[in-house]
Amino acid sequence: MKGGSWIVNNEEMNETTEALNETNTDVEENTLENVEDTAENADDAEENEEAAVEDAEKQDQEASEKASEKKSWSEKLGKKEKKSKKDPKDTAIEELSDKYTRLMAEFENFRKRTEKEKSAMYEIGAKSIIEKILPVIDNFERGLATVTEEEKENSFVDGMDKVYKQFVANLEEAGVKPIEAVGKEFNLDIHNAVMHVEDEEADDNIVVEEYQKGYMYKDSVIRHSMVKVAN
């Protein structure tokens, strides 16, 4: 009896052990499945959280863009309202300022034009007077050229010579100068050739004699030199 009961007890223990082992195995499998499900749920939650963050950022960006657009439109509308509500005094001031600026520009142009016209008129008048004086200078030179050495000591001749020199000096101070001719190359701008001669001693196109002296006033010719040119 004792021996038989021990065998029964061993078998029962073995069955109990196997049942425990199976139970442990089921528990482990269930635990692993629960862990895996928990991990998957955690991943899904993280993805959902990231998507939610992205959606929130997009919404913030869209909201900021809309706010900036509204601000720009409000600024534009504000500027238009300011323009439309411009003070009449400011408009009048701008019109007067523009008119003043235009008048000053026109006056400056008028002043420059007047100065140029005055200068041109002065030069024309000076040339006209000089042209009338030049024949007097020519007569002085012709008369003094006929004076002999003995007559040069005459007080009258000496007085005429001093008057002539003073006359020429005053003309030079005013900008009138005689044109150099004899020994110079013929220049059509300042010389007037009235005769051409064959001269072996002079080079071609050289002025060998002056019949009438020419004059210049500043940079313009008053009278061309009347000359003889060698061929």
C-alpha atoms as a printed R data frame, in Angstrom:
    type eleno elety resid chain resno      x       y        z
1   ATOM     1    CA   MET     A     1  0.000   0.000    0.000
2   ATOM     2    CA   LYS     A     2  2.737   2.339    0.924
3   ATOM     3    CA   GLY     A     3  4.647   1.612   -2.178
4   ATOM     4    CA   GLY     A     4  1.601   2.061   -4.398
5   ATOM     5    CA   SER     A     5  0.612   5.344   -2.910
6   ATOM     6    CA   TRP     A     6  4.093   6.748   -3.476
7   ATOM     7    CA   ILE     A     7  3.908   5.860   -7.172
8   ATOM     8    CA   VAL     A     8  0.529   7.547   -7.408
9   ATOM     9    CA   ASN     A     9  1.899  10.585   -5.691
10  ATOM    10    CA   ASN     A    10  4.832  10.744   -8.099
11  ATOM    11    CA   GLU     A    11  2.537  10.552  -11.077
12  ATOM    12    CA   GLU     A    12  0.349  13.255   -9.646
13  ATOM    13    CA   MET     A    13  3.411  15.389   -9.042
14  ATOM    14    CA   ASN     A    14  4.576  14.845  -12.576
15  ATOM    15    CA   GLU     A    15  1.188  15.826  -13.927
16  ATOM    16    CA   THR     A    16  1.160  18.836  -11.691
17  ATOM    17    CA   THR     A    17  4.670  19.838  -12.854
18  ATOM    18    CA   GLU     A    18  3.687  19.493  -16.489
19  ATOM    19    CA   ALA     A    19  0.584  21.563  -15.864
20  ATOM    20    CA   LEU     A    20  2.687  24.242  -14.208
21  ATOM    21    CA   ASN     A    21  5.155  24.188  -17.056
22  ATOM    22    CA   GLU     A    22  2.374  24.605  -19.599
23  ATOM    23    CA   THR     A    23  0.903  27.366  -17.512
24  ATOM    24    CA   ASN     A    24  4.262  29.134  -17.335
25  ATOM    25    CA   THR     A    25  4.686  28.749  -21.082
26  ATOM    26    CA   ASP     A    26  1.270  30.250  -21.742
27  ATOM    27    CA   VAL     A    27  2.014  33.070  -19.357
28  ATOM    28    CA   GLU     A    28  5.352  33.826  -21.065
29  ATOM    29    CA   GLU     A    29  3.727  33.734  -24.494
30  ATOM    30    CA   ASN     A    30  0.955  36.013  -23.322
31  ATOM    31    CA   THR     A    31  3.488  38.308  -21.686
32  ATOM    32    CA   LEU     A    32  5.562  38.526  -24.893
33  ATOM    33    CA   GLU     A    33  2.453  39.208  -26.920
34  ATOM    34    CA   ASN     A    34  1.427  41.909  -24.473
35  ATOM    35    CA   VAL     A    35  4.926  43.482  -24.628
36  ATOM    36    CA   GLU     A    36  4.903  43.434  -28.420
37  ATOM    37    CA   ASP     A    37  1.416  44.939  -28.495
38  ATOM    38    CA   THR     A    38  2.538  47.591  -26.028
39  ATOM    39    CA   ALA     A    39  5.609  48.421  -28.185
40  ATOM    40    CA   GLU     A    40  3.477  48.653  -31.301
41  ATOM    41    CA   ASN     A    41  1.016  50.864  -29.481
42  ATOM    42    CA   ALA     A    42  3.898  53.054  -28.292
43  ATOM    43    CA   ASP     A    43  5.235  53.377  -31.875
44  ATOM    44    CA   ASP     A    44  1.775  54.247  -33.119
45  ATOM    45    CA   ALA     A    45  1.417  56.800  -30.359
46  ATOM    46    CA   GLU     A    46  4.793  58.355  -31.232
47  ATOM    47    CA   GLU     A    47  3.865  58.543  -34.909
48  ATOM    48    CA   ASN     A    48  0.526  60.075  -34.006
49  ATOM    49    CA   GLU     A    49  2.295  62.584  -31.806
50  ATOM    50    CA   GLU     A    50  4.733  63.536  -34.597
51  ATOM    51    CA   ALA     A    51  1.853  63.901  -37.047
52  ATOM    52    CA   ALA     A    52  0.025  66.050  -34.545
53  ATOM    53    CA   VAL     A    53  3.135  68.254  -34.089
54  ATOM    54    CA   GLU     A    54  3.525  68.629  -37.866
55  ATOM    55    CA   ASP     A    55 -0.135  69.519  -38.209
56  ATOM    56    CA   ALA     A    56  0.210  72.077  -35.418
57  ATOM    57    CA   GLU     A    57  3.316  73.620  -37.095
58  ATOM    58    CA   LYS     A    58  1.511  73.794  -40.444
59  ATOM    59    CA   GLN     A    59 -1.459  75.425  -38.795
60  ATOM    60    CA   ASP     A    60  0.830  77.932  -37.033
61  ATOM    61    CA   GLN     A    61  2.627  78.716  -40.306
62  ATOM    62    CA   GLU     A    62 -0.646  79.153  -42.166
63  ATOM    63    CA   ALA     A    63 -1.958  81.331  -39.388
64  ATOM    64    CA   SER     A    64  1.191  83.505  -39.443
65  ATOM    65    CA   GLU     A    65  1.034  83.815  -43.247
66  ATOM    66    CA   LYS     A    66 -2.605  84.842  -43.061
67  ATOM    67    CA   ALA     A    67 -1.775  87.314  -40.320
68  ATOM    68    CA   SER     A    68  1.063  88.826  -42.397
69  ATOM    69    CA   GLU     A    69 -1.202  89.056  -45.442
70  ATOM    70    CA   LYS     A    70 -3.851  90.760  -43.362
71  ATOM    71    CA   LYS     A    71 -1.210  93.113  -41.993
72  ATOM    72    CA   SER     A    72  0.111  93.981  -45.471
73  ATOM    73    CA   TRP     A    73 -3.398  94.528  -46.753
74  ATOM    74    CA   SER     A    74 -4.224  96.648  -43.732
75  ATOM    75    CA   GLU     A    75 -1.054  98.690  -44.271
76  ATOM    76    CA   LYS     A    76 -1.934  99.171  -47.946
77  ATOM    77    CA   LEU     A    77 -5.457 100.142  -47.042
78  ATOM    78    CA   GLY     A    78 -4.100 102.464  -44.381
79  ATOM    79    CA   LYS     A    79 -1.788 104.147  -46.917
80  ATOM    80    CA   LYS     A    80 -4.659 104.509  -49.370
81  ATOM    81    CA   GLU     A    81 -6.796 105.988  -46.647
82  ATOM    82    CA   LYS     A    82 -3.991 108.360  -45.716
83  ATOM    83    CA   LYS     A    83 -3.599 109.376  -49.344
84  ATOM    84    CA   SER     A    84 -7.304 109.802  -49.751
85  ATOM    85    CA   LYS     A    85 -7.458 111.742  -46.509
86  ATOM    86    CA   LYS     A    86 -4.527 114.037  -47.430
87  ATOM    87    CA   ASP     A    87 -4.707 117.469  -45.887
88  ATOM    88    CA   PRO     A    88 -5.553 120.204  -48.444
89  ATOM    89    CA   LYS     A    89 -2.847 122.361  -46.878
90  ATOM    90    CA   ASP     A    90 -0.214 119.765  -47.706
91  ATOM    91    CA   THR     A    91 -1.487 119.617  -51.291
92  ATOM    92    CA   ALA     A    92 -1.302 123.402  -51.576
93  ATOM    93    CA   ILE     A    93  2.240 123.429  -50.131
94  ATOM    94    CA   GLU     A    94  3.397 120.797  -52.618
95  ATOM    95    CA   GLU     A    95  1.893 122.728  -55.519
96  ATOM    96    CA   LEU     A    96  3.553 125.955  -54.398
97  ATOM    97    CA   SER     A    97  6.904 124.208  -53.891
98  ATOM    98    CA   ASP     A    98  6.730 122.689  -57.372
99  ATOM    99    CA   LYS     A    99  5.794 126.070  -58.851
100 ATOM   100    CA   TYR     A   100  8.669 127.753  -56.998
101 ATOM   101    CA   THR     A   101 11.154 125.144  -58.233
102 ATOM   102    CA   ARG     A   102 10.004 125.594  -61.825
103 ATOM   103    CA   LEU     A   103 10.232 129.371  -61.573
104 ATOM   104    CA   MET     A   104 13.764 129.202  -60.155
105 ATOM   105    CA   ALA     A   105 14.868 126.864  -62.964
106 ATOM   106    CA   GLU     A   106 13.337 129.167  -65.587
107 ATOM   107    CA   PHE     A   107 14.980 132.203  -63.980
108 ATOM   108    CA   GLU     A   108 18.388 130.486  -63.934
109 ATOM   109    CA   ASN     A   109 18.048 129.611  -67.623
110 ATOM   110    CA   PHE     A   110 16.978 133.186  -68.372
111 ATOM   111    CA   ARG     A   111 19.963 134.576  -66.458
112 ATOM   112    CA   LYS     A   112 22.448 132.379  -68.329
113 ATOM   113    CA   ARG     A   113 20.857 133.194  -71.669
114 ATOM   114    CA   THR     A   114 20.906 136.918  -70.883
115 ATOM   115    CA   GLU     A   115 24.573 136.838  -69.871
116 ATOM   116    CA   LYS     A   116 25.449 135.022  -73.082
117 ATOM   117    CA   GLU     A   117 23.476 137.520  -75.166
118 ATOM   118    CA   LYS     A   118 25.099 140.453  -73.345
119 ATOM   119    CA   SER     A   119 28.540 138.989  -73.947
120 ATOM   120    CA   ALA     A   120 27.761 138.449  -77.629
121 ATOM   121    CA   MET     A   121 26.359 141.985  -77.969
122 ATOM   122    CA   TYR     A   122 29.395 143.446  -76.219
123 ATOM   123    CA   GLU     A   123 31.725 141.556  -78.523
124 ATOM   124    CA   ILE     A   124 29.787 142.648  -81.595
125 ATOM   125    CA   GLY     A   125 29.873 146.284  -80.425
126 ATOM   126    CA   ALA     A   126 33.582 146.097  -79.641
127 ATOM   127    CA   LYS     A   127 34.354 144.637  -83.078
128 ATOM   128    CA   SER     A   128 32.334 147.367  -84.755
129 ATOM   129    CA   ILE     A   129 34.243 150.121  -82.933
130 ATOM   130    CA   ILE     A   130 37.613 148.475  -83.550
131 ATOM   131    CA   GLU     A   131 36.897 148.184  -87.276
132 ATOM   132    CA   LYS     A   132 36.285 151.943  -87.352
133 ATOM   133    CA   ILE     A   133 39.484 152.666  -85.407
134 ATOM   134    CA   LEU     A   134 41.799 150.508  -87.547
135 ATOM   135    CA   PRO     A   135 41.872 152.911  -90.527
136 ATOM   136    CA   VAL     A   136 43.041 155.645  -88.111
137 ATOM   137    CA   ILE     A   137 45.879 153.385  -86.993
138 ATOM   138    CA   ASP     A   138 46.717 152.727  -90.657
139 ATOM   139    CA   ASN     A   139 46.944 156.486  -91.344
140 ATOM   140    CA   PHE     A   140 49.209 156.980  -88.326
141 ATOM   141    CA   GLU     A   141 51.536 154.254  -89.593
142 ATOM   142    CA   ARG     A   142 51.543 155.586  -93.168
143 ATOM   143    CA   GLY     A   143 52.297 159.109  -91.976
144 ATOM   144    CA   LEU     A   144 55.073 158.047  -89.585
145 ATOM   145    CA   ALA     A   145 56.576 155.834  -92.303
146 ATOM   146    CA   THR     A   146 57.189 158.892  -94.497
147 ATOM   147    CA   VAL     A   147 59.055 160.829  -91.779
148 ATOM   148    CA   THR     A   148 62.770 161.256  -92.444
149 ATOM   149    CA   GLU     A   149 65.489 160.929  -89.811
150 ATOM   150    CA   GLU     A   150 65.814 164.716  -89.571
151 ATOM   151    CA   GLU     A   151 62.053 165.183  -89.150
152 ATOM   152    CA   LYS     A   152 61.911 162.669  -86.286
153 ATOM   153    CA   GLU     A   153 63.485 165.303  -84.022
154 ATOM   154    CA   ASN     A   154 60.551 167.620  -84.718
155 ATOM   155    CA   SER     A   155 58.339 168.057  -81.643
156 ATOM   156    CA   PHE     A   156 55.150 167.645  -83.708
157 ATOM   157    CA   VAL     A   157 56.332 164.367  -85.231
158 ATOM   158    CA   ASP     A   158 57.480 163.178  -81.820
159 ATOM   159    CA   GLY     A   159 54.045 164.045  -80.374
160 ATOM   160    CA   MET     A   160 52.229 162.120  -83.151
161 ATOM   161    CA   ASP     A   161 54.490 159.113  -82.565
162 ATOM   162    CA   LYS     A   162 53.664 159.120  -78.842
163 ATOM   163    CA   VAL     A   163 49.924 159.382  -79.569
164 ATOM   164    CA   TYR     A   164 50.180 156.464  -81.979
165 ATOM   165    CA   LYS     A   165 52.041 154.287  -79.464
166 ATOM   166    CA   GLN     A   166 49.512 155.125  -76.735
167 ATOM   167    CA   PHE     A   167 46.671 154.272  -79.102
168 ATOM   168    CA   VAL     A   168 48.191 150.875  -79.940
169 ATOM   169    CA   ALA     A   169 48.910 150.113  -76.254
170 ATOM   170    CA   ASN     A   170 45.288 150.835  -75.280
171 ATOM   171    CA   LEU     A   171 44.023 148.570  -78.051
172 ATOM   172    CA   GLU     A   172 46.295 145.768  -76.859
173 ATOM   173    CA   GLU     A   173 44.963 146.149  -73.315
174 ATOM   174    CA   ALA     A   174 41.443 145.800  -74.745
175 ATOM   175    CA   GLY     A   175 42.420 142.519  -76.467
176 ATOM   176    CA   VAL     A   176 43.281 143.836  -79.946
177 ATOM   177    CA   LYS     A   177 46.557 142.513  -81.377
178 ATOM   178    CA   PRO     A   178 48.137 142.699  -84.834
179 ATOM   179    CA   ILE     A   179 48.431 139.476  -86.856
180 ATOM   180    CA   GLU     A   180 51.955 138.304  -87.616
181 ATOM   181    CA   ALA     A   181 52.417 137.872  -91.348
182 ATOM   182    CA   VAL     A   182 55.868 138.422  -92.918
183 ATOM   183    CA   GLY     A   183 58.018 135.281  -92.671
184 ATOM   184    CA   LYS     A   184 55.068 133.149  -91.496
185 ATOM   185    CA   GLU     A   185 53.381 130.330  -93.377
186 ATOM   186    CA   PHE     A   186 50.264 131.447  -95.228
187 ATOM   187    CA   ASN     A   187 47.127 130.725  -93.219
188 ATOM   188    CA   LEU     A   188 43.804 131.165  -94.970
189 ATOM   189    CA   ASP     A   189 42.061 131.820  -91.631
190 ATOM   190    CA   ILE     A   190 44.053 134.983  -90.887
191 ATOM   191    CA   HIS     A   191 45.744 135.953  -94.187
192 ATOM   192    CA   ASN     A   192 44.347 137.272  -97.460
193 ATOM   193    CA   ALA     A   193 46.703 136.580 -100.378
194 ATOM   194    CA   VAL     A   194 46.397 139.279 -103.045
195 ATOM   195    CA   MET     A   195 49.561 138.333 -104.934
196 ATOM   196    CA   HIS     A   196 51.766 135.281 -105.570
197 ATOM   197    CA   VAL     A   197 55.413 135.675 -106.637
198 ATOM   198    CA   GLU     A   198 58.338 133.453 -107.505
199 ATOM   199    CA   ASP     A   199 60.942 133.959 -104.786
200 ATOM   200    CA   GLU     A   200 64.018 131.733 -104.665
201 ATOM   201    CA   GLU     A   201 65.016 133.036 -101.243
202 ATOM   202    CA   ALA     A   202 61.670 132.128  -99.604
203 ATOM   203    CA   ASP     A   203 60.094 128.738  -99.203
204 ATOM   204    CA   ASP     A   204 56.784 127.870 -100.790
205 ATOM   205    CA   ASN     A   205 53.635 129.241  -99.191
206 ATOM   206    CA   ILE     A   206 55.533 131.774  -97.075
207 ATOM   207    CA   VAL     A   207 54.361 135.386  -96.696
208 ATOM   208    CA   VAL     A   208 57.076 137.682  -98.115
209 ATOM   209    CA   GLU     A   209 55.317 141.057  -97.910
210 ATOM   210    CA   GLU     A   210 52.398 142.656  -96.060
211 ATOM   211    CA   TYR     A   211 50.249 145.294  -97.765
212 ATOM   212    CA   GLN     A   212 47.782 145.881  -94.959
213 ATOM   213    CA   LYS     A   213 48.144 144.810  -91.344
214 ATOM   214    CA   GLY     A   214 45.506 142.478  -89.950
215 ATOM   215    CA   TYR     A   215 44.119 142.472  -86.416
216 ATOM   216    CA   MET     A   216 42.465 140.070  -84.026
217 ATOM   217    CA   TYR     A   217 40.121 140.791  -81.134
218 ATOM   218    CA   LYS     A   218 40.647 138.088  -78.500
219 ATOM   219    CA   ASP     A   219 40.208 134.858  -80.524
220 ATOM   220    CA   SER     A   220 38.321 136.255  -83.545
221 ATOM   221    CA   VAL     A   221 39.675 137.987  -86.653
222 ATOM   222    CA   ILE     A   222 38.695 141.640  -87.049
223 ATOM   223    CA   ARG     A   223 40.575 142.146  -90.299
224 ATOM   224    CA   HIS     A   224 42.624 139.686  -92.376
225 ATOM   225    CA   SER     A   225 46.191 140.576  -93.295
226 ATOM   226    CA   MET     A   226 46.580 141.552  -96.949
227 ATOM   227    CA   VAL     A   227 49.803 139.792  -98.054
228 ATOM   228    CA   LYS     A   228 52.048 138.602 -100.883
229 ATOM   229    CA   VAL     A   229 52.860 134.868 -100.876
230 ATOM   230    CA   ALA     A   230 55.842 133.066 -102.397
231 ATOM   231    CA   ASN     A   231 55.212 130.062 -104.648
